[in-house]
Amino acid sequence: MQQQPRLLFFYSPQSGRCRRTEGFIAQVLQRRHNHDTFKLVRIAVEQRPDLAELLRIQTVPTLLVVQNRIVRARLTEPKGCREIETLLRPWLSPPLKAQQAEAASPPPTDAIAG
């Protein structure tokens, strides 16, 4: 059984870049209605240096997607929403416009019983 992926956010409370990255994460998850897709775990490297060392966190902010205890994706020092969205794309719901277009389009002709 697939576990809900965890989005690990390694940060430093003193870093302005980390605060901006937290806003980018929220924006990406909100825009695509994915608040429940990930279990977001914020990890201050000063409080958990052991975990940062274990996962080879060299710099903050760093994002990791962990699923079934395996690191599936990593992004160091994201510069904006686009990079984060690209990292998370395999797990994100399609954009709302794509969902609406899919619902409005007729079924393929081979799916119609005749």
Biopython code that builds the backbone (N, CA, C, O; Angstrom):
import numpy as np
from Bio.PDB.StructureBuilder import StructureBuilder

atoms = [
    (1, "MET", "N", (0.837, -1.184, 0.000)),
    (1, "MET", "CA", (0.000, 0.000, 0.000)),
    (1, "MET", "C", (0.878, 1.241, 0.000)),
    (1, "MET", "O", (1.828, 1.331, 0.777)),
    (2, "GLN", "N", (0.563, 2.207, -0.874)),
    (2, "GLN", "CA", (1.310, 3.452, -0.960)),
    (2, "GLN", "C", (0.958, 4.348, 0.223)),
    (2, "GLN", "O", (-0.216, 4.567, 0.520)),
    (3, "GLN", "N", (1.974, 4.855, 0.883)),
    (3, "GLN", "CA", (1.752, 5.807, 1.962)),
    (3, "GLN", "C", (1.650, 7.209, 1.379)),
    (3, "GLN", "O", (2.163, 7.487, 0.296)),
    (4, "GLN", "N", (0.977, 8.087, 2.119)),
    (4, "GLN", "CA", (0.925, 9.487, 1.720)),
    (4, "GLN", "C", (2.359, 10.020, 1.726)),
    (4, "GLN", "O", (3.071, 9.855, 2.717)),
    (5, "PRO", "N", (2.788, 10.654, 0.640)),
    (5, "PRO", "CA", (4.157, 11.172, 0.620)),
    (5, "PRO", "C", (4.326, 12.296, 1.631)),
    (5, "PRO", "O", (3.393, 13.046, 1.919)),
    (6, "ARG", "N", (5.522, 12.391, 2.152)),
    (6, "ARG", "CA", (5.864, 13.476, 3.075)),
    (6, "ARG", "C", (6.717, 14.477, 2.317)),
    (6, "ARG", "O", (7.638, 14.114, 1.585)),
    (7, "LEU", "N", (6.393, 15.722, 2.506)),
    (7, "LEU", "CA", (7.196, 16.796, 1.950)),
    (7, "LEU", "C", (7.995, 17.370, 3.113)),
    (7, "LEU", "O", (7.462, 18.092, 3.956)),
    (8, "LEU", "N", (9.292, 17.034, 3.143)),
    (8, "LEU", "CA", (10.156, 17.514, 4.214)),
    (8, "LEU", "C", (10.748, 18.852, 3.796)),
    (8, "LEU", "O", (11.358, 18.971, 2.734)),
    (9, "PHE", "N", (10.560, 19.848, 4.640)),
    (9, "PHE", "CA", (11.048, 21.194, 4.388)),
    (9, "PHE", "C", (12.112, 21.509, 5.438)),
    (9, "PHE", "O", (11.793, 21.829, 6.584)),
    (10, "PHE", "N", (13.378, 21.414, 5.034)),
    (10, "PHE", "CA", (14.488, 21.743, 5.924)),
    (10, "PHE", "C", (14.739, 23.245, 5.818)),
    (10, "PHE", "O", (14.932, 23.782, 4.727)),
    (11, "TYR", "N", (14.733, 23.911, 6.974)),
    (11, "TYR", "CA", (14.839, 25.361, 6.977)),
    (11, "TYR", "C", (15.604, 25.856, 8.198)),
    (11, "TYR", "O", (15.931, 25.094, 9.108)),
    (12, "SER", "N", (15.875, 27.147, 8.186)),
    (12, "SER", "CA", (16.425, 27.843, 9.344)),
    (12, "SER", "C", (15.487, 29.003, 9.650)),
    (12, "SER", "O", (15.155, 29.768, 8.744)),
    (13, "PRO", "N", (15.052, 29.159, 10.888)),
    (13, "PRO", "CA", (14.117, 30.237, 11.226)),
    (13, "PRO", "C", (14.696, 31.635, 10.966)),
    (13, "PRO", "O", (13.936, 32.589, 10.800)),
    (14, "GLN", "N", (16.004, 31.768, 10.928)),
    (14, "GLN", "CA", (16.631, 33.065, 10.710)),
    (14, "GLN", "C", (16.768, 33.422, 9.233)),
    (14, "GLN", "O", (17.171, 34.542, 8.918)),
    (15, "SER", "N", (16.451, 32.523, 8.334)),
    (15, "SER", "CA", (16.692, 32.724, 6.909)),
    (15, "SER", "C", (15.481, 33.325, 6.198)),
    (15, "SER", "O", (14.392, 32.752, 6.215)),
    (16, "GLY", "N", (15.684, 34.476, 5.577)),
    (16, "GLY", "CA", (14.627, 35.087, 4.768)),
    (16, "GLY", "C", (14.281, 34.229, 3.566)),
    (16, "GLY", "O", (13.115, 34.139, 3.180)),
    (17, "ARG", "N", (15.283, 33.596, 2.972)),
    (17, "ARG", "CA", (15.044, 32.710, 1.816)),
    (17, "ARG", "C", (14.136, 31.550, 2.221)),
    (17, "ARG", "O", (13.271, 31.142, 1.446)),
    (18, "CYS", "N", (14.326, 31.023, 3.415)),
    (18, "CYS", "CA", (13.473, 29.920, 3.888)),
    (18, "CYS", "C", (12.040, 30.388, 4.087)),
    (18, "CYS", "O", (11.103, 29.657, 3.767)),
    (19, "ARG", "N", (11.858, 31.595, 4.610)),
    (19, "ARG", "CA", (10.496, 32.119, 4.789)),
    (19, "ARG", "C", (9.813, 32.310, 3.433)),
    (19, "ARG", "O", (8.628, 32.011, 3.290)),
    (20, "ARG", "N", (10.546, 32.801, 2.449)),
    (20, "ARG", "CA", (9.969, 32.950, 1.104)),
    (20, "ARG", "C", (9.604, 31.589, 0.522)),
    (20, "ARG", "O", (8.549, 31.429, -0.092)),
    (21, "THR", "N", (10.485, 30.611, 0.720)),
    (21, "THR", "CA", (10.225, 29.264, 0.199)),
    (21, "THR", "C", (8.971, 28.679, 0.828)),
    (21, "THR", "O", (8.199, 28.004, 0.148)),
    (22, "GLU", "N", (8.756, 28.923, 2.102)),
    (22, "GLU", "CA", (7.544, 28.426, 2.752)),
    (22, "GLU", "C", (6.302, 29.015, 2.092)),
    (22, "GLU", "O", (5.294, 28.329, 1.925)),
    (23, "GLY", "N", (6.379, 30.283, 1.721)),
    (23, "GLY", "CA", (5.272, 30.907, 0.993)),
    (23, "GLY", "C", (5.074, 30.294, -0.380)),
    (23, "GLY", "O", (3.938, 30.101, -0.814)),
    (24, "PHE", "N", (6.178, 29.980, -1.077)),
    (24, "PHE", "CA", (6.084, 29.341, -2.394)),
    (24, "PHE", "C", (5.410, 27.979, -2.271)),
    (24, "PHE", "O", (4.559, 27.631, -3.090)),
    (25, "ILE", "N", (5.785, 27.210, -1.256)),
    (25, "ILE", "CA", (5.187, 25.882, -1.045)),
    (25, "ILE", "C", (3.678, 26.023, -0.861)),
    (25, "ILE", "O", (2.899, 25.316, -1.498)),
    (26, "ALA", "N", (3.276, 26.938, 0.012)),
    (26, "ALA", "CA", (1.849, 27.146, 0.275)),
    (26, "ALA", "C", (1.117, 27.542, -1.004)),
    (26, "ALA", "O", (0.007, 27.074, -1.258)),
    (27, "GLN", "N", (1.735, 28.398, -1.801)),
    (27, "GLN", "CA", (1.108, 28.852, -3.039)),
    (27, "GLN", "C", (0.920, 27.700, -4.026)),
    (27, "GLN", "O", (-0.143, 27.579, -4.635)),
    (28, "VAL", "N", (1.929, 26.861, -4.189)),
    (28, "VAL", "CA", (1.835, 25.727, -5.112)),
    (28, "VAL", "C", (0.748, 24.756, -4.650)),
    (28, "VAL", "O", (-0.065, 24.308, -5.459)),
    (29, "LEU", "N", (0.727, 24.434, -3.378)),
    (29, "LEU", "CA", (-0.266, 23.482, -2.878)),
    (29, "LEU", "C", (-1.680, 24.060, -2.934)),
    (29, "LEU", "O", (-2.635, 23.338, -3.220)),
    (30, "GLN", "N", (-1.813, 25.355, -2.661)),
    (30, "GLN", "CA", (-3.130, 25.978, -2.693)),
    (30, "GLN", "C", (-3.649, 26.098, -4.118)),
    (30, "GLN", "O", (-4.818, 25.815, -4.381)),
    (31, "ARG", "N", (-2.790, 26.513, -5.034)),
    (31, "ARG", "CA", (-3.199, 26.733, -6.420)),
    (31, "ARG", "C", (-3.749, 25.453, -7.031)),
    (31, "ARG", "O", (-4.712, 25.499, -7.797)),
    (32, "ARG", "N", (-3.166, 24.337, -6.713)),
    (32, "ARG", "CA", (-3.576, 23.072, -7.330)),
    (32, "ARG", "C", (-4.487, 22.256, -6.409)),
    (32, "ARG", "O", (-4.788, 21.101, -6.711)),
    (33, "HIS", "N", (-4.929, 22.839, -5.291)),
    (33, "HIS", "CA", (-5.810, 22.167, -4.337)),
    (33, "HIS", "C", (-5.202, 20.845, -3.845)),
    (33, "HIS", "O", (-5.846, 19.797, -3.869)),
    (34, "ASN", "N", (-3.954, 20.930, -3.404)),
    (34, "ASN", "CA", (-3.220, 19.743, -2.970)),
    (34, "ASN", "C", (-2.820, 19.784, -1.496)),
    (34, "ASN", "O", (-1.799, 19.212, -1.115)),
    (35, "HIS", "N", (-3.617, 20.457, -0.667)),
    (35, "HIS", "CA", (-3.252, 20.568, 0.746)),
    (35, "HIS", "C", (-3.141, 19.204, 1.419)),
    (35, "HIS", "O", (-2.347, 19.033, 2.345)),
    (36, "ASP", "N", (-3.925, 18.238, 0.964)),
    (36, "ASP", "CA", (-3.909, 16.915, 1.599)),
    (36, "ASP", "C", (-3.072, 15.893, 0.839)),
    (36, "ASP", "O", (-3.023, 14.727, 1.229)),
    (37, "THR", "N", (-2.414, 16.311, -0.238)),
    (37, "THR", "CA", (-1.611, 15.388, -1.026)),
    (37, "THR", "C", (-0.372, 14.958, -0.263)),
    (37, "THR", "O", (0.035, 13.799, -0.332)),
    (38, "PHE", "N", (0.228, 15.892, 0.464)),
    (38, "PHE", "CA", (1.461, 15.636, 1.209)),
    (38, "PHE", "C", (1.231, 15.870, 2.688)),
    (38, "PHE", "O", (0.371, 16.655, 3.088)),
    (39, "LYS", "N", (2.007, 15.181, 3.480)),
    (39, "LYS", "CA", (2.123, 15.534, 4.896)),
    (39, "LYS", "C", (3.348, 16.441, 4.955)),
    (39, "LYS", "O", (4.478, 15.972, 4.820)),
    (40, "LEU", "N", (3.127, 17.726, 5.155)),
    (40, "LEU", "CA", (4.213, 18.709, 5.187)),
    (40, "LEU", "C", (4.882, 18.665, 6.554)),
    (40, "LEU", "O", (4.230, 18.846, 7.583)),
    (41, "VAL", "N", (6.191, 18.423, 6.553)),
    (41, "VAL", "CA", (6.957, 18.346, 7.795)),
    (41, "VAL", "C", (8.050, 19.414, 7.745)),
    (41, "VAL", "O", (8.957, 19.344, 6.915)),
    (42, "ARG", "N", (7.958, 20.390, 8.627)),
    (42, "ARG", "CA", (8.959, 21.452, 8.708)),
    (42, "ARG", "C", (10.036, 21.026, 9.697)),
    (42, "ARG", "O", (9.734, 20.654, 10.831)),
    (43, "ILE", "N", (11.296, 21.082, 9.264)),
    (43, "ILE", "CA", (12.397, 20.621, 10.111)),
    (43, "ILE", "C", (13.441, 21.730, 10.195)),
    (43, "ILE", "O", (14.098, 22.049, 9.204)),
    (44, "ALA", "N", (13.589, 22.311, 11.371)),
    (44, "ALA", "CA", (14.621, 23.323, 11.596)),
    (44, "ALA", "C", (15.958, 22.593, 11.771)),
    (44, "ALA", "O", (16.111, 21.765, 12.669)),
    (45, "VAL", "N", (16.911, 22.909, 10.907)),
    (45, "VAL", "CA", (18.186, 22.179, 10.947)),
    (45, "VAL", "C", (18.924, 22.395, 12.266)),
    (45, "VAL", "O", (19.690, 21.531, 12.693)),
    (46, "GLU", "N", (18.703, 23.534, 12.910)),
    (46, "GLU", "CA", (19.353, 23.780, 14.207)),
    (46, "GLU", "C", (18.807, 22.851, 15.289)),
    (46, "GLU", "O", (19.524, 22.500, 16.225)),
    (47, "GLN", "N", (17.556, 22.458, 15.165)),
    (47, "GLN", "CA", (16.933, 21.577, 16.155)),
    (47, "GLN", "C", (17.143, 20.101, 15.843)),
    (47, "GLN", "O", (17.113, 19.275, 16.754)),
    (48, "ARG", "N", (17.354, 19.751, 14.572)),
    (48, "ARG", "CA", (17.533, 18.353, 14.176)),
    (48, "ARG", "C", (18.758, 18.176, 13.292)),
    (48, "ARG", "O", (18.631, 17.716, 12.157)),
    (49, "PRO", "N", (19.957, 18.533, 13.791)),
    (49, "PRO", "CA", (21.157, 18.360, 12.962)),
    (49, "PRO", "C", (21.410, 16.898, 12.601)),
    (49, "PRO", "O", (22.003, 16.605, 11.563)),
    (50, "ASP", "N", (20.958, 15.977, 13.462)),
    (50, "ASP", "CA", (21.127, 14.553, 13.187)),
    (50, "ASP", "C", (20.361, 14.137, 11.934)),
    (50, "ASP", "O", (20.877, 13.387, 11.105)),
    (51, "LEU", "N", (19.135, 14.623, 11.801)),
    (51, "LEU", "CA", (18.315, 14.298, 10.648)),
    (51, "LEU", "C", (18.863, 14.970, 9.387)),
    (51, "LEU", "O", (18.870, 14.378, 8.308)),
    (52, "ALA", "N", (19.316, 16.203, 9.539)),
    (52, "ALA", "CA", (19.913, 16.908, 8.405)),
    (52, "ALA", "C", (21.159, 16.162, 7.915)),
    (52, "ALA", "O", (21.381, 16.050, 6.709)),
    (53, "GLU", "N", (21.953, 15.663, 8.830)),
    (53, "GLU", "CA", (23.156, 14.918, 8.442)),
    (53, "GLU", "C", (22.784, 13.593, 7.784)),
    (53, "GLU", "O", (23.363, 13.221, 6.763)),
    (54, "LEU", "N", (21.831, 12.890, 8.358)),
    (54, "LEU", "CA", (21.398, 11.603, 7.815)),
    (54, "LEU", "C", (20.901, 11.741, 6.375)),
    (54, "LEU", "O", (21.168, 10.880, 5.537)),
    (55, "LEU", "N", (20.180, 12.824, 6.092)),
    (55, "LEU", "CA", (19.603, 13.025, 4.766)),
    (55, "LEU", "C", (20.482, 13.911, 3.878)),
    (55, "LEU", "O", (20.060, 14.342, 2.805)),
    (56, "ARG", "N", (21.702, 14.174, 4.339)),
    (56, "ARG", "CA", (22.707, 14.930, 3.576)),
    (56, "ARG", "C", (22.202, 16.316, 3.152)),
    (56, "ARG", "O", (22.321, 16.712, 1.992)),
    (57, "ILE", "N", (21.645, 17.028, 4.111)),
    (57, "ILE", "CA", (21.191, 18.390, 3.858)),
    (57, "ILE", "C", (22.402, 19.302, 4.040)),
    (57, "ILE", "O", (22.920, 19.448, 5.147)),
    (58, "GLN", "N", (22.844, 19.910, 2.945)),
    (58, "GLN", "CA", (24.029, 20.768, 2.961)),
    (58, "GLN", "C", (23.660, 22.230, 3.142)),
    (58, "GLN", "O", (24.423, 22.998, 3.728)),
    (59, "THR", "N", (22.490, 22.619, 2.640)),
    (59, "THR", "CA", (22.082, 24.012, 2.655)),
    (59, "THR", "C", (20.570, 24.103, 2.823)),
    (59, "THR", "O", (19.842, 23.157, 2.521)),
    (60, "VAL", "N", (20.113, 25.246, 3.305)),
    (60, "VAL", "CA", (18.673, 25.473, 3.453)),
    (60, "VAL", "C", (18.287, 26.672, 2.612)),
    (60, "VAL", "O", (19.090, 27.585, 2.423)),
    (61, "PRO", "N", (17.090, 26.677, 2.117)),
    (61, "PRO", "CA", (16.054, 25.656, 2.244)),
    (61, "PRO", "C", (16.293, 24.475, 1.304)),
    (61, "PRO", "O", (16.813, 24.629, 0.199)),
    (62, "THR", "N", (15.900, 23.303, 1.773)),
    (62, "THR", "CA", (15.933, 22.093, 0.954)),
    (62, "THR", "C", (14.602, 21.372, 1.139)),
    (62, "THR", "O", (14.087, 21.260, 2.252)),
    (63, "LEU", "N", (14.057, 20.885, 0.029)),
    (63, "LEU", "CA", (12.812, 20.116, 0.048)),
    (63, "LEU", "C", (13.098, 18.681, -0.368)),
    (63, "LEU", "O", (13.844, 18.433, -1.315)),
    (64, "LEU", "N", (12.500, 17.743, 0.349)),
    (64, "LEU", "CA", (12.583, 16.330, -0.013)),
    (64, "LEU", "C", (11.175, 15.765, -0.058)),
    (64, "LEU", "O", (10.346, 16.081, 0.795)),
    (65, "VAL", "N", (10.904, 14.932, -1.051)),
    (65, "VAL", "CA", (9.664, 14.161, -1.072)),
    (65, "VAL", "C", (10.052, 12.746, -0.679)),
    (65, "VAL", "O", (10.868, 12.106, -1.341)),
    (66, "VAL", "N", (9.454, 12.263, 0.413)),
    (66, "VAL", "CA", (9.745, 10.922, 0.916)),
    (66, "VAL", "C", (8.454, 10.115, 0.864)),
    (66, "VAL", "O", (7.420, 10.520, 1.395)),
    (67, "GLN", "N", (8.545, 8.959, 0.206)),
    (67, "GLN", "CA", (7.387, 8.067, 0.117)),
    (67, "GLN", "C", (7.865, 6.655, 0.400)),
    (67, "GLN", "O", (8.850, 6.189, -0.171)),
    (68, "ASN", "N", (7.155, 5.988, 1.286)),
    (68, "ASN", "CA", (7.521, 4.626, 1.697)),
    (68, "ASN", "C", (8.978, 4.574, 2.170)),
    (68, "ASN", "O", (9.714, 3.639, 1.856)),
    (69, "ARG", "N", (9.373, 5.595, 2.927)),
    (69, "ARG", "CA", (10.700, 5.687, 3.559)),
    (69, "ARG", "C", (11.835, 5.829, 2.547)),
    (69, "ARG", "O", (12.993, 5.581, 2.884)),
    (70, "ILE", "N", (11.522, 6.225, 1.317)),
    (70, "ILE", "CA", (12.530, 6.419, 0.280)),
    (70, "ILE", "C", (12.444, 7.860, -0.214)),
    (70, "ILE", "O", (11.355, 8.366, -0.487)),
    (71, "VAL", "N", (13.601, 8.518, -0.326)),
    (71, "VAL", "CA", (13.634, 9.868, -0.877)),
    (71, "VAL", "C", (13.379, 9.762, -2.377)),
    (71, "VAL", "O", (14.179, 9.182, -3.111)),
    (72, "ARG", "N", (12.260, 10.324, -2.826)),
    (72, "ARG", "CA", (11.858, 10.245, -4.235)),
    (72, "ARG", "C", (12.261, 11.474, -5.034)),
    (72, "ARG", "O", (12.418, 11.402, -6.253)),
    (73, "ALA", "N", (12.432, 12.625, -4.337)),
    (73, "ALA", "CA", (12.785, 13.859, -5.041)),
    (73, "ALA", "C", (13.455, 14.813, -4.057)),
    (73, "ALA", "O", (13.194, 14.775, -2.855)),
    (74, "ARG", "N", (14.334, 15.680, -4.597)),
    (74, "ARG", "CA", (15.080, 16.634, -3.772)),
    (74, "ARG", "C", (15.231, 17.935, -4.549)),
    (74, "ARG", "O", (15.469, 17.931, -5.757)),
    (75, "LEU", "N", (15.088, 19.048, -3.835)),
    (75, "LEU", "CA", (15.297, 20.374, -4.427)),
    (75, "LEU", "C", (15.998, 21.242, -3.395)),
    (75, "LEU", "O", (15.505, 21.439, -2.284)),
    (76, "THR", "N", (17.148, 21.753, -3.782)),
    (76, "THR", "CA", (17.932, 22.608, -2.905)),
    (76, "THR", "C", (17.807, 24.050, -3.351)),
    (76, "THR", "O", (17.923, 24.353, -4.539)),
    (77, "GLU", "N", (17.572, 24.930, -2.409)),
    (77, "GLU", "CA", (17.469, 26.370, -2.636)),
    (77, "GLU", "C", (16.520, 26.735, -3.783)),
    (77, "GLU", "O", (16.943, 27.344, -4.765)),
    (78, "PRO", "N", (15.235, 26.363, -3.661)),
    (78, "PRO", "CA", (14.287, 26.728, -4.716)),
    (78, "PRO", "C", (14.180, 28.246, -4.835)),
    (78, "PRO", "O", (14.225, 28.969, -3.839)),
    (79, "LYS", "N", (14.041, 28.703, -6.058)),
    (79, "LYS", "CA", (14.002, 30.143, -6.319)),
    (79, "LYS", "C", (12.576, 30.653, -6.536)),
    (79, "LYS", "O", (12.352, 31.863, -6.571)),
    (80, "GLY", "N", (11.613, 29.743, -6.681)),
    (80, "GLY", "CA", (10.247, 30.185, -6.905)),
    (80, "GLY", "C", (9.276, 29.033, -7.021)),
    (80, "GLY", "O", (9.643, 27.867, -6.873)),
    (81, "CYS", "N", (8.030, 29.382, -7.287)),
    (81, "CYS", "CA", (6.956, 28.381, -7.367)),
    (81, "CYS", "C", (7.173, 27.381, -8.487)),
    (81, "CYS", "O", (6.892, 26.194, -8.321)),
    (82, "ARG", "N", (7.669, 27.844, -9.624)),
    (82, "ARG", "CA", (7.812, 26.963, -10.782)),
    (82, "ARG", "C", (8.714, 25.768, -10.466)),
    (82, "ARG", "O", (8.385, 24.639, -10.827)),
    (83, "GLU", "N", (9.845, 26.002, -9.799)),
    (83, "GLU", "CA", (10.752, 24.896, -9.453)),
    (83, "GLU", "C", (10.082, 23.913, -8.503)),
    (83, "GLU", "O", (10.231, 22.700, -8.649)),
    (84, "ILE", "N", (9.349, 24.436, -7.537)),
    (84, "ILE", "CA", (8.675, 23.574, -6.562)),
    (84, "ILE", "C", (7.575, 22.768, -7.246)),
    (84, "ILE", "O", (7.416, 21.577, -6.983)),
    (85, "GLU", "N", (6.822, 23.420, -8.119)),
    (85, "GLU", "CA", (5.760, 22.723, -8.849)),
    (85, "GLU", "C", (6.342, 21.610, -9.720)),
    (85, "GLU", "O", (5.765, 20.526, -9.806)),
    (86, "THR", "N", (7.469, 21.866, -10.359)),
    (86, "THR", "CA", (8.126, 20.846, -11.177)),
    (86, "THR", "C", (8.554, 19.664, -10.315)),
    (86, "THR", "O", (8.387, 18.511, -10.713)),
    (87, "LEU", "N", (9.100, 19.942, -9.146)),
    (87, "LEU", "CA", (9.516, 18.877, -8.217)),
    (87, "LEU", "C", (8.325, 18.017, -7.808)),
    (87, "LEU", "O", (8.418, 16.790, -7.775)),
    (88, "LEU", "N", (7.204, 18.671, -7.497)),
    (88, "LEU", "CA", (6.040, 17.971, -6.944)),
    (88, "LEU", "C", (5.079, 17.430, -8.000)),
    (88, "LEU", "O", (4.139, 16.709, -7.665)),
    (89, "ARG", "N", (5.299, 17.765, -9.261)),
    (89, "ARG", "CA", (4.361, 17.426, -10.342)),
    (89, "ARG", "C", (3.892, 15.966, -10.340)),
    (89, "ARG", "O", (2.704, 15.724, -10.556)),
    (90, "PRO", "N", (4.781, 14.974, -10.102)),
    (90, "PRO", "CA", (4.292, 13.582, -10.138)),
    (90, "PRO", "C", (3.196, 13.285, -9.114)),
    (90, "PRO", "O", (2.448, 12.322, -9.282)),
    (91, "TRP", "N", (3.089, 14.082, -8.071)),
    (91, "TRP", "CA", (2.111, 13.828, -7.016)),
    (91, "TRP", "C", (0.942, 14.801, -7.040)),
    (91, "TRP", "O", (-0.079, 14.545, -6.401)),
    (92, "LEU", "N", (1.065, 15.903, -7.756)),
    (92, "LEU", "CA", (0.043, 16.944, -7.738)),
    (92, "LEU", "C", (-1.167, 16.564, -8.580)),
    (92, "LEU", "O", (-1.057, 15.839, -9.569)),
    (93, "SER", "N", (-2.319, 17.069, -8.165)),
    (93, "SER", "CA", (-3.530, 16.938, -8.977)),
    (93, "SER", "C", (-3.357, 17.805, -10.207)),
    (93, "SER", "O", (-2.617, 18.788, -10.170)),
    (94, "PRO", "N", (-4.032, 17.456, -11.307)),
    (94, "PRO", "CA", (-3.937, 18.315, -12.498)),
    (94, "PRO", "C", (-4.546, 19.676, -12.190)),
    (94, "PRO", "O", (-5.367, 19.798, -11.281)),
    (95, "PRO", "N", (-4.148, 20.701, -12.943)),
    (95, "PRO", "CA", (-4.742, 22.027, -12.736)),
    (95, "PRO", "C", (-6.254, 21.971, -12.890)),
    (95, "PRO", "O", (-6.779, 21.142, -13.634)),
    (96, "LEU", "N", (-6.935, 22.834, -12.202)),
    (96, "LEU", "CA", (-8.393, 22.845, -12.209)),
    (96, "LEU", "C", (-8.951, 22.989, -13.619)),
    (96, "LEU", "O", (-9.953, 22.351, -13.942)),
    (97, "LYS", "N", (-8.330, 23.811, -14.471)),
    (97, "LYS", "CA", (-8.802, 23.978, -15.849)),
    (97, "LYS", "C", (-8.739, 22.652, -16.607)),
    (97, "LYS", "O", (-9.644, 22.342, -17.382)),
    (98, "ALA", "N", (-7.684, 21.870, -16.393)),
    (98, "ALA", "CA", (-7.560, 20.575, -17.068)),
    (98, "ALA", "C", (-8.646, 19.623, -16.593)),
    (98, "ALA", "O", (-9.196, 18.859, -17.387)),
    (99, "GLN", "N", (-8.958, 19.664, -15.294)),
    (99, "GLN", "CA", (-10.014, 18.805, -14.761)),
    (99, "GLN", "C", (-11.361, 19.182, -15.362)),
    (99, "GLN", "O", (-12.149, 18.307, -15.719)),
    (100, "GLN", "N", (-11.633, 20.501, -15.476)),
    (100, "GLN", "CA", (-12.901, 20.953, -16.035)),
    (100, "GLN", "C", (-13.009, 20.593, -17.511)),
    (100, "GLN", "O", (-14.073, 20.174, -17.967)),
    (101, "ALA", "N", (-11.923, 20.750, -18.261)),
    (101, "ALA", "CA", (-11.934, 20.415, -19.684)),
    (101, "ALA", "C", (-12.160, 18.920, -19.880)),
    (101, "ALA", "O", (-12.883, 18.505, -20.785)),
    (102, "GLU", "N", (-11.532, 18.113, -19.019)),
    (102, "GLU", "CA", (-11.689, 16.662, -19.107)),
    (102, "GLU", "C", (-13.142, 16.266, -18.839)),
    (102, "GLU", "O", (-13.682, 15.387, -19.511)),
    (103, "ALA", "N", (-13.769, 16.913, -17.862)),
    (103, "ALA", "CA", (-15.151, 16.594, -17.513)),
    (103, "ALA", "C", (-16.114, 17.035, -18.615)),
    (103, "ALA", "O", (-17.147, 16.400, -18.824)),
    (104, "ALA", "N", (-15.782, 18.124, -19.323)),
    (104, "ALA", "CA", (-16.665, 18.656, -20.356)),
    (104, "ALA", "C", (-16.512, 17.944, -21.696)),
    (104, "ALA", "O", (-17.415, 18.009, -22.530)),
    (105, "SER", "N", (-15.393, 17.272, -21.917)),
    (105, "SER", "CA", (-15.162, 16.634, -23.212)),
    (105, "SER", "C", (-15.970, 15.338, -23.322)),
    (105, "SER", "O", (-16.166, 14.639, -22.329)),
    (106, "PRO", "N", (-16.434, 15.024, -24.527)),
    (106, "PRO", "CA", (-17.203, 13.789, -24.709)),
    (106, "PRO", "C", (-16.289, 12.571, -24.561)),
    (106, "PRO", "O", (-15.082, 12.680, -24.780)),
    (107, "PRO", "N", (-16.835, 11.433, -24.199)),
    (107, "PRO", "CA", (-16.021, 10.226, -24.071)),
    (107, "PRO", "C", (-15.485, 9.809, -25.428)),
    (107, "PRO", "O", (-16.084, 10.142, -26.450)),
    (108, "PRO", "N", (-14.370, 9.088, -25.465)),
    (108, "PRO", "CA", (-13.841, 8.595, -26.741)),
    (108, "PRO", "C", (-14.892, 7.705, -27.413)),
    (108, "PRO", "O", (-15.677, 7.033, -26.744)),
    (109, "THR", "N", (-14.887, 7.716, -28.733)),
    (109, "THR", "CA", (-15.922, 6.974, -29.483)),
    (109, "THR", "C", (-15.847, 5.480, -29.252)),
    (109, "THR", "O", (-16.873, 4.801, -29.311)),
    (110, "ASP", "N", (-14.658, 4.944, -28.989)),
    (110, "ASP", "CA", (-14.564, 3.507, -28.766)),
    (110, "ASP", "C", (-15.125, 3.099, -27.408)),
    (110, "ASP", "O", (-15.309, 1.910, -27.150)),
    (111, "ALA", "N", (-15.399, 4.071, -26.534)),
    (111, "ALA", "CA", (-15.953, 3.764, -25.214)),
    (111, "ALA", "C", (-17.467, 3.719, -25.229)),
    (111, "ALA", "O", (-18.087, 3.300, -24.252)),
    (112, "ILE", "N", (-18.068, 4.146, -26.330)),
    (112, "ILE", "CA", (-19.521, 4.180, -26.421)),
    (112, "ILE", "C", (-20.017, 2.829, -26.941)),
    (112, "ILE", "O", (-19.634, 2.384, -28.022)),
    (113, "ALA", "N", (-20.863, 2.201, -26.158)),
    (113, "ALA", "CA", (-21.421, 0.912, -26.579)),
    (113, "ALA", "C", (-22.504, 1.156, -27.626)),
    (113, "ALA", "O", (-23.314, 2.071, -27.478)),
    (114, "GLY", "N", (-22.523, 0.373, -28.641)),
    (114, "GLY", "CA", (-23.489, 0.633, -29.693)),
    (114, "GLY", "C", (-24.286, -0.526, -29.972)),
    (114, "GLY", "O", (-25.158, -0.482, -30.840)),
]
sb = StructureBuilder()
sb.init_structure("model")
sb.init_model(0)
sb.init_chain("A")
sb.init_seg("    ")
for serial, (resi, resn, name, xyz) in enumerate(atoms, 1):
    if name == "N":
        sb.init_residue(resn, " ", resi, " ")
    sb.init_atom(name, np.array(xyz, "f"), 0.0, 1.0, " ", f" {name:<3s}", serial, name[0])
structure = sb.get_structure()
